Amino acid sequence: MPRSTSLFSLSALTRAYHRNLKVLARATRPPRARPAASKALAKVAAKPRVAAAVVRKRPAPRKPALARGEWVGGVAPGPAGARRYHLFVPPGLAVRPGEKLPLLVMLHGCGQTGRDLAVISRMNRLAARERFLVLYPEQERVANAHGCWNWFERRSGKADAEAATLLAAVDKVALRYPVDLGRVAVAGLSAGASMAVLMAALYPSRFCAVVMHSGVAPGTAESSGTALVAMQGRREAFLPDPPPADALAAASGTAATAATAAGARAATAARRLPPLLVVHGDADGVVSLRNATAAAALWAGALDATPGPVRTLQRGQRHAMRVTDFKARGRTVVTLREVHGLAHAWSGGAASLPYSDPDGPDASALLWAFVARQFQGQKAAV
């Protein structure tokens, strides 16, 4: 009896198992369509393919246009190898005999090109209105897979080599165009800002102003391993040692002499740094705001400048900003602008583009106002 009961129970479980399998198969089987319905479904199914074909044929969206003017390409060789660049020359530029024009060097960030920075900053429009040239060097993906300037590779010497190569691009442009080498400024965004401030610290006699937008303070990284910690603002900032004499001679211009090289080294050793403008957002999750305050304090200390009162400024509905001016002998040599609510983006840049925040104060206008004062002072001194 127990044996027959056991067999009966096993067969019952087997039948139940098979029934469940059949139910599952029916539930997952696609329903059979009637002939008429099949034709209708076929037409409906064909529509997405047609739509997809139309989408594939649709031309790719055009890149935002640059301001009118000449967009001249070139290549500059240097210690880090060759680097491409583009030079913006304002339209209809009529240069008077013997006239020299100021030059602004703009360094793009990671994942960008010089063209991208030109578009979001709209710097070319300012250049056309104010009559200055703009140089946009390009980082090679062979040198950095993400298109970043290697500002952090100081231990290997790659950062210093790139800085010297960028100066070689300035000198090459100055040979072909009427550039006033006494009125050259360098600015950048993110990695470009980090390289800009490094260049100004290494070769202070070559620049009359430097602008650091969302960059890392100098001296905070020696390798890719320390770069991430530096970006978080957890490394101490310091000014780099001056380059060797032969590097200074090469960076003092193509017509450099022993006297100019010695002068460049003396300026670097004495830390006669060019005035610095720092722009940074307090909502930046990529590069900590601590880098901005550290860079400003470092620069001001080297120039014996003291901070003035902190001011809060806001224009219309744009983000507000805290402004601190550091002065030495009555002259503003460092300005720190901390923008409230600004992330890792160019403040006041073109809308709907990466690394650009149209709601921030116009960083390009602030940059030019700061740099133009230095250009004017340099011109008056000459």
C-alpha atoms as one frame of an Amber mdcrd trajectory, in Angstrom:
protein
   0.000   0.000   0.000   2.648   2.512   0.856   4.432   1.667  -2.433   1.319
   2.288  -4.580   0.652   5.560  -2.722   4.204   6.691  -3.390   3.965   5.865
  -7.103   0.626   7.627  -7.344   2.063  10.740  -5.709   5.077  10.744  -8.074
   2.913  10.372 -11.190   0.631  13.159  -9.969   3.582  15.481  -9.532   4.880
  14.573 -12.981   1.531  15.337 -14.610   1.294  18.638 -12.763   4.806  19.543
 -13.876   3.970  18.863 -17.543   0.737  20.865 -17.276   2.669  23.832 -15.944
   5.150  23.563 -18.783   2.321  23.637 -21.349   0.706  26.640 -19.693   4.048
  28.467 -19.650   4.651  27.632 -23.321   1.200  28.960 -24.320   1.701  32.118
 -22.295   5.042  32.926 -23.887   4.100  31.868 -27.447   3.332  34.878 -29.736
  -0.323  34.884 -30.822  -1.154  33.828 -34.365  -2.261  36.747 -36.479  -5.113
  36.508 -38.924  -4.235  37.012 -42.610  -5.783  40.476 -42.715  -4.214  41.405
 -39.451  -0.859  40.090 -40.644  -0.873  42.494 -43.587  -1.746  45.381 -41.290
   1.000  44.407 -38.863   3.455  44.141 -41.733   2.667  47.726 -42.770   3.054
  48.959 -39.220   6.308  47.064 -38.799   7.634  48.566 -42.013   7.104  52.147
 -40.832   9.883  52.199 -38.213  12.306  50.920 -40.837  11.325  53.743 -43.159
  11.628  56.251 -40.324  15.013  54.831 -39.395  16.130  55.184 -42.992  15.007
  58.786 -43.003  16.877  59.465 -39.761  20.010  57.901 -41.141  19.838  60.114
 -44.222  19.304  63.265 -42.174  22.508  65.349 -42.203  24.453  65.666 -38.970
  23.873  68.877 -37.026  26.294  71.618 -37.939  28.842  72.827 -35.456  28.256
  76.348 -34.134  29.867  78.881 -36.412  32.962  80.823 -35.457  33.049  84.602
 -35.571  33.965  86.058 -38.946  37.685  86.399 -39.560  40.679  84.338 -40.596
  41.110  80.945 -38.904  44.702  80.154 -39.811  46.165  76.741 -39.074  49.789
  75.964 -38.372  52.225  73.602 -36.659  54.906  74.527 -34.129  57.766  72.129
 -33.280  59.159  72.107 -29.764  60.678  69.985 -26.993  57.410  68.043 -26.602
  57.143  67.424 -30.342  54.987  69.288 -32.833  51.695  70.869 -31.799  49.035
  72.154 -34.157  47.411  75.512 -33.577  44.875  77.916 -35.032  45.245  81.667
 -35.041  42.235  83.956 -35.209  42.847  87.155 -37.145  39.971  89.685 -36.969
  38.227  90.445 -40.277  39.336  93.499 -42.218  42.261  94.083 -39.882  44.201
  97.078 -41.166  47.551  97.247 -39.403  49.322 100.566 -39.543  53.025 100.628
 -40.485  55.089  99.551 -37.490  52.023  98.647 -35.438  52.154  95.554 -33.251
  49.057  93.815 -31.892  48.521  92.098 -28.549  48.145  88.311 -28.480  45.937
  86.169 -26.243  46.791  82.458 -25.943  43.719  80.326 -25.165  44.268  76.757
 -23.927  41.358  74.307 -24.148  40.398  71.736 -21.519  40.204  67.932 -21.627
  37.920  66.535 -24.295  37.943  69.875 -26.110  39.639  71.460 -29.094  40.709
  75.021 -29.638  37.659  75.491 -31.808  35.389  74.300 -29.002  36.873  76.860
 -26.625  36.564  79.590 -29.236  32.869  78.801 -29.674  31.849  78.598 -26.019
  33.908  81.622 -24.957  33.041  83.753 -28.016  36.502  85.245 -27.583  36.861
  85.867 -31.306  34.040  88.403 -31.200  35.917  90.338 -28.548  39.113  90.072
 -30.586  37.363  91.473 -33.658  36.001  94.393 -31.653  39.138  95.146 -29.626
  41.762  94.383 -32.318  43.875  91.606 -30.864  44.959  88.165 -32.105  43.952
  84.891 -30.453  46.094  81.759 -30.555  44.422  78.379 -29.932  47.020  75.578
 -29.560  45.803  71.985 -29.935  46.820  69.083 -27.739  47.593  65.894 -29.665
  45.773  62.703 -28.653  49.080  60.882 -29.010  50.422  63.022 -26.166  47.280
  62.593 -24.064  44.423  60.246 -24.959  41.822  62.616 -23.475  43.217  65.715
 -25.128  44.389  67.163 -21.799  47.468  69.313 -21.494  49.946  67.399 -19.355
  50.267  70.076 -16.658  50.692  67.349 -14.017  53.591  65.423 -15.627  56.352
  67.444 -14.017  58.339  64.505 -12.670  58.787  63.091 -16.172  59.502  66.522
 -17.656  56.550  66.283 -20.035  54.738  69.284 -18.514  57.737  71.592 -18.864
  58.369  70.361 -22.404  54.789  71.157 -23.397  55.033  74.611 -21.821  58.148
  75.326 -23.879  56.459  73.990 -27.018  53.498  76.307 -26.494  55.921  79.218
 -26.242  57.458  78.059 -29.508  53.995  78.388 -31.075  53.801  81.978 -29.807
  57.182  82.778 -31.339  56.294  81.171 -34.655  53.106  83.221 -34.900  55.078
  86.361 -33.979  57.411  85.748 -36.918  54.532  85.724 -39.397  52.170  88.272
 -37.886  52.614  91.683 -36.216  52.557  90.417 -32.618  53.736  92.612 -29.764
  55.706  90.118 -27.661  55.532  92.566 -24.777  51.732  92.224 -24.719  51.058
  88.500 -24.588  48.573  86.960 -22.149  47.703  83.310 -21.557  44.373  81.897
 -20.392  42.752  78.504 -20.201  39.886  76.357 -18.996  40.359  73.346 -16.700
  43.514  71.512 -17.852  44.226  74.510 -20.081  44.048  76.796 -17.053  46.401
  74.518 -15.137  48.891  74.681 -18.003  48.446  78.445 -18.375  49.344  79.175
 -14.760  52.276  76.739 -14.959  53.591  78.529 -18.069  53.317  81.911 -16.356
  55.150  80.574 -13.306  57.939  79.058 -15.407  58.288  81.975 -17.849  56.932
  85.084 -16.096  58.801  87.499 -18.366  56.929  86.177 -21.409  53.441  87.139
 -20.227  51.899  90.341 -18.945  48.765  88.566 -17.612  47.442  85.054 -16.915
  43.846  83.885 -16.481  42.986  80.613 -14.743  39.379  79.422 -15.212  38.522
  76.292 -13.194  42.112  75.124 -13.087  44.458  73.402 -10.639  46.919  75.417
  -8.576  50.562  75.145  -9.690  52.979  72.760  -8.028  50.274  70.466  -6.691
  50.977  67.453  -8.931  54.029  65.683 -10.313  52.358  62.746 -12.080  49.006
  61.355 -13.169  48.747  59.603  -9.798  48.946  62.866  -7.865  46.807  64.823
 -10.350  43.495  63.486  -9.042  44.403  64.384  -5.458  45.488  67.820  -6.636
  42.192  68.343  -8.449  40.416  67.698  -5.158  42.438  70.502  -3.591  44.249
  68.201  -1.178  47.827  69.033  -2.221  49.901  72.057  -1.248  50.553  74.618
  -3.979  54.014  76.011  -4.657  55.841  77.772  -7.471  57.978  75.512  -9.674
  61.743  75.905  -9.915  62.978  78.032 -12.830  63.898  76.090 -15.976  67.565
  75.540 -16.889  69.378  78.400 -18.574  69.338  76.742 -21.995  65.577  76.229
 -21.793  65.105  79.875 -20.809  67.259  80.979 -23.721  65.119  78.955 -26.120
  61.916  80.273 -24.558  63.014  83.918 -24.667  62.149  84.149 -28.354  63.677
  83.077 -31.604  66.044  86.044 -31.557  67.061  85.448 -27.945  70.448  86.661
 -26.766  72.431  85.835 -23.654  71.230  89.096 -22.122  67.544  88.395 -22.705
  67.947  84.846 -21.419  69.685  86.139 -18.304  66.932  88.674 -17.843  64.288
  85.974 -18.176  66.039  83.829 -15.579  66.387  86.779 -13.207  62.678  87.562
 -13.574  61.792  83.958 -12.841  64.125  83.711  -9.876  62.802  87.001  -8.458
  59.227  85.793  -9.045  58.098  88.914 -10.852  54.954  87.084 -11.776  52.393
  88.571 -14.156  49.010  89.610 -12.716  46.601  86.707 -12.235  42.829  86.469
 -12.627  41.183  83.362 -11.140  37.594  82.380 -12.024  36.085  79.290 -10.390
  32.641  77.947  -9.513  31.722  76.873  -6.009  29.654  74.002  -7.478  32.609
  72.550  -9.418  32.675  68.797  -8.798  35.692  68.160 -11.044  38.257  70.658
  -9.780  37.777  71.809  -6.208  37.348  75.504  -5.444  40.214  75.093  -2.992
  42.547  75.242  -6.003  41.354  78.745  -6.842  41.931  80.095  -3.350  45.297
  78.315  -3.111  46.497  79.714  -6.452  45.403  83.244  -5.558  47.099  83.092
  -2.153  50.302  81.625  -3.633  50.488  84.262  -6.371  49.678  87.103  -3.985
  52.332  85.926  -1.529  54.981  85.895  -4.249  54.018  89.450  -5.226  53.768
  90.732  -1.620  50.113  91.553  -2.186  47.471  91.780   0.509  43.763  90.947
   0.125  41.118  93.628   0.198  37.540  93.260   1.426  35.406  90.542  -0.148
  32.654  91.940  -2.362  29.547  90.159  -3.642  28.513  91.166  -7.143  25.598
  90.092  -9.313  24.392  91.319 -12.678  20.732  90.722 -13.443  19.752  87.064
 -13.119  23.268  85.734 -13.593  25.050  83.808 -10.857  26.415  85.978  -8.075
  30.144  85.989  -7.348  32.468  86.800  -4.473  35.350  89.029  -5.564  38.640
  89.496  -3.739  41.352  91.829  -5.044  44.941  91.455  -3.864  46.985  94.641
  -4.166  50.671  95.460  -4.049  51.822  99.092  -3.985  48.312 100.229  -4.816
  47.987  98.012  -7.895  45.714  94.981  -8.250  47.934  92.035  -9.116  45.575
  89.140  -8.285  41.794  88.940  -8.553  39.810  85.952  -7.304  36.230  85.527
  -8.555  34.265  82.704  -6.920  31.043  82.152  -8.869  28.067  80.857  -6.904
  26.336  77.857  -8.497  28.833  77.472 -11.331  29.957  73.911 -12.085  32.967
  72.875 -14.196  32.157  75.129 -17.139  33.057  78.402 -18.834  31.060  81.061
 -17.013  28.657  83.002 -19.236  29.490  80.825 -22.247  27.374  79.880 -25.233
  24.167  77.997 -24.462  23.556  74.261 -24.980  27.224  73.343 -25.347  29.451
  71.161 -23.146  31.584  72.872 -20.499  29.602  76.083 -20.845  27.163  77.795
 -18.471  25.274  80.735 -19.998  23.835  81.714 -16.601  27.179  82.667 -15.105
  28.833  86.083 -15.280  30.557  86.667 -18.613  34.036  85.243 -18.023  35.220
  86.398 -21.459  34.323  90.007 -20.688  35.930  89.726 -17.254  39.019  88.177
 -18.816  39.371  90.913 -21.401  38.810  93.727 -18.890  41.571  92.285 -16.691
  44.001  91.558 -19.531  43.369  94.870 -21.315  44.480  96.759 -18.195  47.759
  94.869 -18.250  48.155  95.429 -21.991  47.579  99.136 -21.500  50.048  99.314
 -18.631  52.673  97.488 -20.652  52.126  99.790 -23.638  52.423 102.863 -21.426
  55.638 101.525 -19.894  57.149 101.108 -23.356
